[in-house]
Amino acid sequence: MKFIHFILLFAVIGATSSCKTGKKLKAAEAQYKSLSDQYVALESKLTDCETANNEADKRRRVSDKEIEELNKQIAFMRENNTAVLGQLKDLSVVTSSQAESIKKSLDNIGAKDNYIQTIQSAAARKDSLNMTLVMNLKGAMANMQDDDVQIQVEKGIVMISLSDKMLFKSGSYDISESASNVLGKVAQVLNNQPDLEILIEGHTDNVPIVKAGIRDNWDLSALRATSIARVLQTKYAINPKRITAGGKSEFNPLTTNDTAEGRSINRRTRIIIMPQLDQFFKLLERKM
């Protein structure tokens, strides 16, 4: 800017020196003033242009920054959209898998419901059969004393408890004639139910046995059980495949062995009537 001012001044001086008259001087002064005004105007315009340029640069920088932020937001949104699309795809897969799982669960519930109904039906049939057995057995032995023969249902099975004094002599496993008649009445009911299993248990008190050929109460209890099994098979035609016989010795007492009355109660034989478990399970397997 100083260089331009110097040029203007040089022009004015030159004009002044070349002018010989006052008219030329005035013209030169007027020209100087005009040039000065033009200079001021140009300098003002230059300042305005610089200010405008600075503002434009500032706005451009702001715009560039805004564009950069917008690009970041767009990239973030694209990334999120991709993730959401992936999640939606996974969700659709999970939903299909869950639907299949729910269907399988419902099928399993239906199968289990049928299975439960089968068990309930089988249990109801067994309870009905037990009730019929008890009624028939009590009817067949209506004239027997209650302390000699006890018929009851325990844990879903029918049990006949026969007292030792009715069946055997003390220390013996030979069945008395009166006991044989009782077993005949039991056999009559059992022969009418050929699908039932028969378990015979011998029980003693805790008094040691002293008799030739019998080592201990294990022997005595087992021999008494097998004696009853033998009578049911040979005399009353019970299929031996249905019969299991064993001894419990003195180790499952009903009451104390400290008294004569307690020992008498503990000396007993039980005939346990049960359904054939293999047939029961086969029935359940067919329904599963």
TAVENTA-V414714 format. One line per field, one symbol per residue. psi: psi as a letter, one per 40 degrees, with the letter a starting at -180 (. if undefined). A space follows every 50 residues. Layout:
psi->???
This chain:
psi->dddddddddddddddddeheiddddddddddddddddddddddddddddd dddddddddddddddddddddddddddddddddddddddddddddddddd ddddddddddddddddddddddddddddddddddddddddfdeiidedhh hihhfeihhhhhiddddiiheiehhidddddddddddddddegeeiihhh hhiiaehihgihehdadddddddddddddddddddefhhdeehhiiiebe egidaieeidddddddhihhhhhiihdddddddddde.
